[in-house]
């Protein structure tokens, strides 16, 4: 009683075929296949962009010492 026999599976498959029909199931499987292909293509595109290295950007700390020396920061003018 706890497991499904072959007759249970035959009835379930028959009901699914009656509800959806052969055409709808094949269309659904085609859509699933297209989705899988699009997913794989997207994963390959991500790997290709990850392989490209961007040039290293550096910040010159001594470029503008005038902007760093502000005396009015944090003080209140009365």
Gaussian input, Z-matrix of N, CA and C with variables (Angstrom, degrees):
# hf/3-21g

backbone

0 1
 N
 C     1     B1
 C     2     B2     1     A1
 N     3     B3     2     A2     1     D1
 C     4     B4     3     A3     2     D2
 C     5     B5     4     A4     3     D3
 N     6     B6     5     A5     4     D4
 C     7     B7     6     A6     5     D5
 C     8     B8     7     A7     6     D6
 N     9     B9     8     A8     7     D7
 C    10    B10     9     A9     8     D8
 C    11    B11    10    A10     9     D9
 N    12    B12    11    A11    10    D10
 C    13    B13    12    A12    11    D11
 C    14    B14    13    A13    12    D12
 N    15    B15    14    A14    13    D13
 C    16    B16    15    A15    14    D14
 C    17    B17    16    A16    15    D15
 N    18    B18    17    A17    16    D16
 C    19    B19    18    A18    17    D17
 C    20    B20    19    A19    18    D18
 N    21    B21    20    A20    19    D19
 C    22    B22    21    A21    20    D20
 C    23    B23    22    A22    21    D21
 N    24    B24    23    A23    22    D22
 C    25    B25    24    A24    23    D23
 C    26    B26    25    A25    24    D24
 N    27    B27    26    A26    25    D25
 C    28    B28    27    A27    26    D26
 C    29    B29    28    A28    27    D27
 N    30    B30    29    A29    28    D28
 C    31    B31    30    A30    29    D29
 C    32    B32    31    A31    30    D30
 N    33    B33    32    A32    31    D31
 C    34    B34    33    A33    32    D32
 C    35    B35    34    A34    33    D33
 N    36    B36    35    A35    34    D34
 C    37    B37    36    A36    35    D35
 C    38    B38    37    A37    36    D36
 N    39    B39    38    A38    37    D37
 C    40    B40    39    A39    38    D38
 C    41    B41    40    A40    39    D39
 N    42    B42    41    A41    40    D40
 C    43    B43    42    A42    41    D41
 C    44    B44    43    A43    42    D42
 N    45    B45    44    A44    43    D43
 C    46    B46    45    A45    44    D44
 C    47    B47    46    A46    45    D45
 N    48    B48    47    A47    46    D46
 C    49    B49    48    A48    47    D47
 C    50    B50    49    A49    48    D48
 N    51    B51    50    A50    49    D49
 C    52    B52    51    A51    50    D50
 C    53    B53    52    A52    51    D51
 N    54    B54    53    A53    52    D52
 C    55    B55    54    A54    53    D53
 C    56    B56    55    A55    54    D54
 N    57    B57    56    A56    55    D55
 C    58    B58    57    A57    56    D56
 C    59    B59    58    A58    57    D57
 N    60    B60    59    A59    58    D58
 C    61    B61    60    A60    59    D59
 C    62    B62    61    A61    60    D60
 N    63    B63    62    A62    61    D61
 C    64    B64    63    A63    62    D62
 C    65    B65    64    A64    63    D63
 N    66    B66    65    A65    64    D64
 C    67    B67    66    A66    65    D65
 C    68    B68    67    A67    66    D66
 N    69    B69    68    A68    67    D67
 C    70    B70    69    A69    68    D68
 C    71    B71    70    A70    69    D69
 N    72    B72    71    A71    70    D70
 C    73    B73    72    A72    71    D71
 C    74    B74    73    A73    72    D72
 N    75    B75    74    A74    73    D73
 C    76    B76    75    A75    74    D74
 C    77    B77    76    A76    75    D75
 N    78    B78    77    A77    76    D76
 C    79    B79    78    A78    77    D77
 C    80    B80    79    A79    78    D78
 N    81    B81    80    A80    79    D79
 C    82    B82    81    A81    80    D80
 C    83    B83    82    A82    81    D81
 N    84    B84    83    A83    82    D82
 C    85    B85    84    A84    83    D83
 C    86    B86    85    A85    84    D84
 N    87    B87    86    A86    85    D85
 C    88    B88    87    A87    86    D86
 C    89    B89    88    A88    87    D87
 N    90    B90    89    A89    88    D88
 C    91    B91    90    A90    89    D89
 C    92    B92    91    A91    90    D90
 N    93    B93    92    A92    91    D91
 C    94    B94    93    A93    92    D92
 C    95    B95    94    A94    93    D93
 N    96    B96    95    A95    94    D94
 C    97    B97    96    A96    95    D95
 C    98    B98    97    A97    96    D96
 N    99    B99    98    A98    97    D97
 C   100   B100    99    A99    98    D98
 C   101   B101   100   A100    99    D99
 N   102   B102   101   A101   100   D100
 C   103   B103   102   A102   101   D101
 C   104   B104   103   A103   102   D102
 N   105   B105   104   A104   103   D103
 C   106   B106   105   A105   104   D104
 C   107   B107   106   A106   105   D105
 N   108   B108   107   A107   106   D106
 C   109   B109   108   A108   107   D107
 C   110   B110   109   A109   108   D108
 N   111   B111   110   A110   109   D109
 C   112   B112   111   A111   110   D110
 C   113   B113   112   A112   111   D111
 N   114   B114   113   A113   112   D112
 C   115   B115   114   A114   113   D113
 C   116   B116   115   A115   114   D114
 N   117   B117   116   A116   115   D115
 C   118   B118   117   A117   116   D116
 C   119   B119   118   A118   117   D117
 N   120   B120   119   A119   118   D118
 C   121   B121   120   A120   119   D119
 C   122   B122   121   A121   120   D120
 N   123   B123   122   A122   121   D121
 C   124   B124   123   A123   122   D122
 C   125   B125   124   A124   123   D123
 N   126   B126   125   A125   124   D124
 C   127   B127   126   A126   125   D125
 C   128   B128   127   A127   126   D126
 N   129   B129   128   A128   127   D127
 C   130   B130   129   A129   128   D128
 C   131   B131   130   A130   129   D129
 N   132   B132   131   A131   130   D130
 C   133   B133   132   A132   131   D131
 C   134   B134   133   A133   132   D132
 N   135   B135   134   A134   133   D133
 C   136   B136   135   A135   134   D134
 C   137   B137   136   A136   135   D135
 N   138   B138   137   A137   136   D136
 C   139   B139   138   A138   137   D137
 C   140   B140   139   A139   138   D138
 N   141   B141   140   A140   139   D139
 C   142   B142   141   A141   140   D140
 C   143   B143   142   A142   141   D141
 N   144   B144   143   A143   142   D142
 C   145   B145   144   A144   143   D143
 C   146   B146   145   A145   144   D144
 N   147   B147   146   A146   145   D145
 C   148   B148   147   A147   146   D146
 C   149   B149   148   A148   147   D147
 N   150   B150   149   A149   148   D148
 C   151   B151   150   A150   149   D149
 C   152   B152   151   A151   150   D150
 N   153   B153   152   A152   151   D151
 C   154   B154   153   A153   152   D152
 C   155   B155   154   A154   153   D153
 N   156   B156   155   A155   154   D154
 C   157   B157   156   A156   155   D155
 C   158   B158   157   A157   156   D156
 N   159   B159   158   A158   157   D157
 C   160   B160   159   A159   158   D158
 C   161   B161   160   A160   159   D159
 N   162   B162   161   A161   160   D160
 C   163   B163   162   A162   161   D161
 C   164   B164   163   A163   162   D162
 N   165   B165   164   A164   163   D163
 C   166   B166   165   A165   164   D164
 C   167   B167   166   A166   165   D165
 N   168   B168   167   A167   166   D166
 C   169   B169   168   A168   167   D167
 C   170   B170   169   A169   168   D168
 N   171   B171   170   A170   169   D169
 C   172   B172   171   A171   170   D170
 C   173   B173   172   A172   171   D171
 N   174   B174   173   A173   172   D172
 C   175   B175   174   A174   173   D173
 C   176   B176   175   A175   174   D174
 N   177   B177   176   A176   175   D175
 C   178   B178   177   A177   176   D176
 C   179   B179   178   A178   177   D177
 N   180   B180   179   A179   178   D178
 C   181   B181   180   A180   179   D179
 C   182   B182   181   A181   180   D180
 N   183   B183   182   A182   181   D181
 C   184   B184   183   A183   182   D182
 C   185   B185   184   A184   183   D183
 N   186   B186   185   A185   184   D184
 C   187   B187   186   A186   185   D185
 C   188   B188   187   A187   186   D186
 N   189   B189   188   A188   187   D187
 C   190   B190   189   A189   188   D188
 C   191   B191   190   A190   189   D189
 N   192   B192   191   A191   190   D190
 C   193   B193   192   A192   191   D191
 C   194   B194   193   A193   192   D192
 N   195   B195   194   A194   193   D193
 C   196   B196   195   A195   194   D194
 C   197   B197   196   A196   195   D195
 N   198   B198   197   A197   196   D196
 C   199   B199   198   A198   197   D197
 C   200   B200   199   A199   198   D198
 N   201   B201   200   A200   199   D199
 C   202   B202   201   A201   200   D200
 C   203   B203   202   A202   201   D201
 N   204   B204   203   A203   202   D202
 C   205   B205   204   A204   203   D203
 C   206   B206   205   A205   204   D204
 N   207   B207   206   A206   205   D205
 C   208   B208   207   A207   206   D206
 C   209   B209   208   A208   207   D207
 N   210   B210   209   A209   208   D208
 C   211   B211   210   A210   209   D209
 C   212   B212   211   A211   210   D210
 N   213   B213   212   A212   211   D211
 C   214   B214   213   A213   212   D212
 C   215   B215   214   A214   213   D213
 N   216   B216   215   A215   214   D214
 C   217   B217   216   A216   215   D215
 C   218   B218   217   A217   216   D216
 N   219   B219   218   A218   217   D217
 C   220   B220   219   A219   218   D218
 C   221   B221   220   A220   219   D219
 N   222   B222   221   A221   220   D220
 C   223   B223   222   A222   221   D221
 C   224   B224   223   A223   222   D222
 N   225   B225   224   A224   223   D223
 C   226   B226   225   A225   224   D224
 C   227   B227   226   A226   225   D225
 N   228   B228   227   A227   226   D226
 C   229   B229   228   A228   227   D227
 C   230   B230   229   A229   228   D228
 N   231   B231   230   A230   229   D229
 C   232   B232   231   A231   230   D230
 C   233   B233   232   A232   231   D231

   B1=1.4372
   B2=1.5156
   B3=1.3154
   B4=1.4540
   B5=1.5196
   B6=1.3301
   B7=1.4592
   B8=1.5293
   B9=1.3176
   B10=1.4711
   B11=1.5291
   B12=1.3236
   B13=1.4576
   B14=1.5316
   B15=1.3123
   B16=1.4603
   B17=1.5240
   B18=1.3248
   B19=1.4681
   B20=1.5249
   B21=1.3153
   B22=1.4643
   B23=1.5265
   B24=1.3503
   B25=1.4585
   B26=1.5212
   B27=1.3293
   B28=1.4740
   B29=1.5210
   B30=1.3182
   B31=1.4611
   B32=1.5336
   B33=1.3080
   B34=1.4681
   B35=1.5237
   B36=1.3243
   B37=1.4679
   B38=1.5263
   B39=1.3229
   B40=1.4681
   B41=1.5316
   B42=1.3105
   B43=1.4646
   B44=1.5302
   B45=1.3118
   B46=1.4665
   B47=1.5221
   B48=1.3210
   B49=1.4658
   B50=1.5239
   B51=1.3271
   B52=1.4630
   B53=1.5289
   B54=1.3116
   B55=1.4637
   B56=1.5300
   B57=1.3098
   B58=1.4584
   B59=1.5188
   B60=1.2811
   B61=1.4586
   B62=1.5151
   B63=1.3412
   B64=1.4611
   B65=1.5152
   B66=1.3160
   B67=1.4614
   B68=1.5102
   B69=1.3231
   B70=1.4639
   B71=1.5269
   B72=1.3191
   B73=1.4619
   B74=1.5283
   B75=1.3333
   B76=1.4673
   B77=1.5299
   B78=1.3282
   B79=1.4681
   B80=1.5242
   B81=1.3116
   B82=1.4635
   B83=1.5254
   B84=1.3153
   B85=1.4550
   B86=1.5269
   B87=1.3417
   B88=1.4630
   B89=1.5192
   B90=1.3342
   B91=1.4650
   B92=1.5262
   B93=1.3132
   B94=1.4657
   B95=1.5277
   B96=1.3269
   B97=1.4667
   B98=1.5295
   B99=1.3302
   B100=1.4648
   B101=1.5220
   B102=1.3150
   B103=1.4539
   B104=1.5170
   B105=1.3219
   B106=1.4657
   B107=1.5244
   B108=1.3443
   B109=1.4670
   B110=1.5198
   B111=1.3274
   B112=1.4654
   B113=1.5225
   B114=1.3175
   B115=1.4617
   B116=1.5240
   B117=1.3324
   B118=1.4619
   B119=1.5198
   B120=1.3393
   B121=1.4656
   B122=1.5244
   B123=1.3015
   B124=1.4546
   B125=1.5194
   B126=1.3185
   B127=1.4587
   B128=1.5329
   B129=1.3361
   B130=1.4599
   B131=1.5264
   B132=1.3227
   B133=1.4603
   B134=1.5232
   B135=1.3226
   B136=1.4607
   B137=1.5227
   B138=1.3283
   B139=1.4551
   B140=1.5222
   B141=1.3384
   B142=1.4649
   B143=1.5220
   B144=1.3217
   B145=1.4613
   B146=1.5182
   B147=1.3280
   B148=1.4580
   B149=1.5254
   B150=1.3236
   B151=1.4533
   B152=1.5253
   B153=1.3161
   B154=1.4626
   B155=1.5194
   B156=1.3226
   B157=1.4573
   B158=1.5153
   B159=1.2996
   B160=1.4541
   B161=1.5176
   B162=1.3261
   B163=1.4635
   B164=1.5267
   B165=1.3002
   B166=1.4497
   B167=1.5225
   B168=1.3193
   B169=1.4525
   B170=1.5250
   B171=1.3157
   B172=1.4603
   B173=1.5296
   B174=1.3009
   B175=1.4565
   B176=1.5186
   B177=1.3297
   B178=1.4538
   B179=1.5244
   B180=1.3167
   B181=1.4632
   B182=1.5231
   B183=1.2968
   B184=1.4564
   B185=1.5304
   B186=1.2929
   B187=1.4572
   B188=1.5217
   B189=1.3141
   B190=1.4621
   B191=1.5230
   B192=1.3170
   B193=1.4620
   B194=1.5269
   B195=1.3388
   B196=1.4597
   B197=1.5270
   B198=1.3137
   B199=1.4487
   B200=1.5297
   B201=1.3069
   B202=1.4640
   B203=1.5264
   B204=1.3153
   B205=1.4693
   B206=1.4997
   B207=1.2999
   B208=1.4552
   B209=1.5198
   B210=1.2742
   B211=1.4594
   B212=1.5124
   B213=1.3389
   B214=1.4531
   B215=1.5255
   B216=1.2808
   B217=1.4516
   B218=1.5230
   B219=1.2971
   B220=1.4449
   B221=1.5317
   B222=1.2749
   B223=1.4693
   B224=1.5189
   B225=1.2904
   B226=1.4651
   B227=1.5178
   B228=1.3104
   B229=1.4754
   B230=1.5090
   B231=1.3200
   B232=1.4693
   B233=1.4964
   A1=111.02
   A2=117.47
   A3=120.83
   A4=113.65
   A5=118.60
   A6=120.56
   A7=110.37
   A8=114.91
   A9=120.01
   A10=109.27
   A11=115.98
   A12=120.07
   A13=108.83
   A14=115.65
   A15=121.44
   A16=110.86
   A17=116.99
   A18=120.19
   A19=111.09
   A20=117.00
   A21=119.41
   A22=110.80
   A23=116.41
   A24=120.37
   A25=111.59
   A26=117.47
   A27=120.87
   A28=110.24
   A29=117.83
   A30=121.37
   A31=110.61
   A32=117.62
   A33=120.68
   A34=110.55
   A35=117.46
   A36=121.01
   A37=110.68
   A38=117.24
   A39=120.68
   A40=110.86
   A41=117.73
   A42=121.10
   A43=110.05
   A44=117.56
   A45=120.85
   A46=110.13
   A47=117.69
   A48=120.82
   A49=111.57
   A50=117.11
   A51=119.81
   A52=111.44
   A53=117.09
   A54=120.14
   A55=112.41
   A56=116.40
   A57=119.81
   A58=113.40
   A59=118.38
   A60=121.19
   A61=111.41
   A62=115.27
   A63=119.90
   A64=111.65
   A65=118.47
   A66=121.78
   A67=112.73
   A68=116.03
   A69=119.19
   A70=111.29
   A71=116.78
   A72=119.80
   A73=110.07
   A74=117.25
   A75=118.80
   A76=110.64
   A77=117.92
   A78=120.65
   A79=110.52
   A80=115.89
   A81=120.51
   A82=110.84
   A83=117.69
   A84=121.21
   A85=110.75
   A86=117.69
   A87=120.83
   A88=111.19
   A89=116.70
   A90=120.57
   A91=111.04
   A92=116.73
   A93=120.64
   A94=109.66
   A95=116.90
   A96=120.76
   A97=110.69
   A98=117.84
   A99=120.88
   A100=110.73
   A101=116.93
   A102=120.51
   A103=111.94
   A104=117.02
   A105=121.25
   A106=110.01
   A107=116.91
   A108=120.25
   A109=110.77
   A110=117.28
   A111=120.77
   A112=110.35
   A113=117.86
   A114=121.95
   A115=110.74
   A116=117.11
   A117=120.55
   A118=110.89
   A119=116.83
   A120=120.38
   A121=110.06
   A122=117.59
   A123=121.14
   A124=111.88
   A125=117.13
   A126=120.53
   A127=110.49
   A128=117.48
   A129=120.32
   A130=110.40
   A131=117.73
   A132=121.23
   A133=110.59
   A134=117.26
   A135=120.91
   A136=111.19
   A137=117.22
   A138=120.60
   A139=110.80
   A140=117.10
   A141=120.57
   A142=110.73
   A143=118.15
   A144=120.11
   A145=110.95
   A146=117.90
   A147=120.73
   A148=110.73
   A149=117.27
   A150=120.87
   A151=111.73
   A152=117.46
   A153=120.39
   A154=108.55
   A155=114.80
   A156=118.84
   A157=109.51
   A158=116.00
   A159=121.35
   A160=108.72
   A161=117.44
   A162=119.00
   A163=110.34
   A164=115.19
   A165=120.92
   A166=108.77
   A167=115.78
   A168=121.06
   A169=108.13
   A170=114.96
   A171=118.45
   A172=108.79
   A173=115.17
   A174=121.83
   A175=107.81
   A176=116.24
   A177=121.36
   A178=107.96
   A179=116.88
   A180=121.33
   A181=112.56
   A182=117.83
   A183=121.43
   A184=112.39
   A185=118.51
   A186=121.46
   A187=112.05
   A188=119.55
   A189=120.70
   A190=110.26
   A191=118.43
   A192=120.11
   A193=112.26
   A194=119.14
   A195=121.48
   A196=111.24
   A197=117.14
   A198=120.72
   A199=111.87
   A200=117.20
   A201=121.02
   A202=111.58
   A203=119.69
   A204=121.69
   A205=109.97
   A206=117.45
   A207=122.74
   A208=107.61
   A209=116.59
   A210=119.67
   A211=113.82
   A212=117.98
   A213=119.70
   A214=113.79
   A215=119.32
   A216=122.39
   A217=108.99
   A218=117.53
   A219=122.30
   A220=113.93
   A221=118.81
   A222=119.44
   A223=109.51
   A224=116.39
   A225=122.04
   A226=109.63
   A227=115.13
   A228=119.35
   A229=108.31
   A230=116.49
   A231=120.40
   A232=110.44
   D1=-23.76
   D2=-177.58
   D3=-82.44
   D4=-23.69
   D5=-178.25
   D6=-107.99
   D7=158.31
   D8=179.91
   D9=-93.17
   D10=131.36
   D11=-179.71
   D12=-87.86
   D13=178.90
   D14=-179.95
   D15=-64.04
   D16=-31.80
   D17=-179.25
   D18=-69.59
   D19=-34.89
   D20=176.20
   D21=-62.77
   D22=-43.09
   D23=-179.57
   D24=-66.93
   D25=-37.43
   D26=177.97
   D27=-63.75
   D28=-42.64
   D29=178.50
   D30=-64.84
   D31=-42.61
   D32=179.82
   D33=-63.40
   D34=-44.38
   D35=179.16
   D36=-64.31
   D37=-39.89
   D38=178.86
   D39=-63.60
   D40=-42.38
   D41=179.43
   D42=-65.26
   D43=-42.05
   D44=179.01
   D45=-63.07
   D46=-43.49
   D47=178.46
   D48=-64.16
   D49=-37.87
   D50=178.64
   D51=-68.26
   D52=-39.42
   D53=-178.41
   D54=-72.38
   D55=-45.30
   D56=-173.27
   D57=-99.13
   D58=-28.58
   D59=-177.59
   D60=78.10
   D61=164.07
   D62=-178.47
   D63=-69.33
   D64=-38.46
   D65=-176.91
   D66=-65.16
   D67=-42.02
   D68=-178.23
   D69=-68.64
   D70=-37.12
   D71=-179.42
   D72=-67.85
   D73=-41.73
   D74=179.45
   D75=-67.85
   D76=-36.84
   D77=175.53
   D78=-63.75
   D79=-41.36
   D80=179.23
   D81=-63.30
   D82=-42.49
   D83=179.74
   D84=-67.18
   D85=-35.58
   D86=175.87
   D87=-64.48
   D88=-40.19
   D89=177.72
   D90=-65.52
   D91=-38.65
   D92=178.02
   D93=-64.22
   D94=-42.35
   D95=179.68
   D96=-63.82
   D97=-40.99
   D98=177.84
   D99=-64.65
   D100=-38.27
   D101=177.75
   D102=-64.00
   D103=-40.66
   D104=178.97
   D105=-65.78
   D106=-41.84
   D107=178.54
   D108=-63.07
   D109=-42.17
   D110=179.49
   D111=-65.10
   D112=-38.25
   D113=178.22
   D114=-64.04
   D115=-45.42
   D116=179.52
   D117=-63.66
   D118=-40.31
   D119=178.65
   D120=-64.12
   D121=-40.84
   D122=178.14
   D123=-64.33
   D124=-38.48
   D125=178.30
   D126=-66.47
   D127=-38.43
   D128=178.44
   D129=-67.78
   D130=-38.38
   D131=177.92
   D132=-63.94
   D133=-39.42
   D134=177.67
   D135=-63.87
   D136=-39.63
   D137=179.33
   D138=-66.76
   D139=-37.50
   D140=179.42
   D141=-66.31
   D142=-40.78
   D143=179.73
   D144=-71.70
   D145=-28.22
   D146=178.50
   D147=-72.82
   D148=-29.15
   D149=-179.72
   D150=-72.53
   D151=-28.89
   D152=179.37
   D153=-71.04
   D154=128.80
   D155=179.72
   D156=-99.28
   D157=136.75
   D158=177.66
   D159=-89.27
   D160=149.51
   D161=177.63
   D162=-65.13
   D163=145.34
   D164=-178.31
   D165=-76.01
   D166=129.16
   D167=179.86
   D168=-100.06
   D169=136.21
   D170=178.86
   D171=-122.87
   D172=153.50
   D173=179.56
   D174=-110.29
   D175=126.89
   D176=178.16
   D177=-85.92
   D178=112.27
   D179=-175.05
   D180=-75.03
   D181=-21.12
   D182=-177.39
   D183=-98.65
   D184=15.93
   D185=-174.24
   D186=-71.46
   D187=-45.69
   D188=-177.65
   D189=-137.09
   D190=85.70
   D191=-179.38
   D192=-72.64
   D193=-16.78
   D194=-178.98
   D195=-68.89
   D196=-37.01
   D197=-178.30
   D198=-70.68
   D199=-25.51
   D200=-176.52
   D201=-83.13
   D202=-17.93
   D203=-176.33
   D204=-103.06
   D205=78.81
   D206=175.91
   D207=-105.69
   D208=132.58
   D209=-178.01
   D210=-96.29
   D211=-13.11
   D212=-176.20
   D213=-95.14
   D214=5.91
   D215=-178.30
   D216=-75.02
   D217=123.69
   D218=174.79
   D219=86.39
   D220=-1.52
   D221=-179.62
   D222=-108.71
   D223=150.15
   D224=178.18
   D225=-100.76
   D226=131.09
   D227=176.62
   D228=-89.92
   D229=131.02
   D230=-177.99
   D231=-107.21

